[in-house]
C-alpha cells in the first residue's frame, strides 16, 4: 500500500496504534508499509476506515480507473498460448 505509511504519519498514528485498532500486529503493519506483504481486502478496508481515507487513496490509485476499463474487457477470457509454443 503505497500511501499507508505517509497517511498514517500525517495523522500522527504509530504502527502499534494502527495495529491495535485494526487487529493485526505491528510487524504486519510494517511489512505492508514496506511492500513485503499485501493486506487482505478486509484489512485494507479497516485501515481506510481507521485513517478516514478511501482504499484508492491508500493504494495511490486514480479514482477514475474503472472508467478507463472498456466494458468488453470485463468479459474477455484471458489469452492462453497454444501448447508447444
Residue pairs with C-beta under 8 A, 6 or more apart in sequence:
1 32
1 33
1 38
1 39
1 44
1 47
1 58
1 59
2 58
2 59
2 60
3 53
3 57
3 58
3 59
3 60
4 29
4 32
4 33
4 47
4 51
4 58
5 33
7 51
7 53
7 57
7 58
8 14
8 15
8 18
8 33
8 51
11 51
13 50
13 51
15 26
15 29
15 30
15 33
16 26
18 29
18 47
18 50
18 51
19 25
19 26
19 28
19 29
21 46
21 50
22 29
22 43
22 46
22 47
22 50
23 46
24 43
28 37
31 37
32 38
32 39
39 47
44 55
44 58
45 55
47 58
48 54
48 55
48 57
48 58
51 58
54 63
56 62
56 63
56 65
62 68
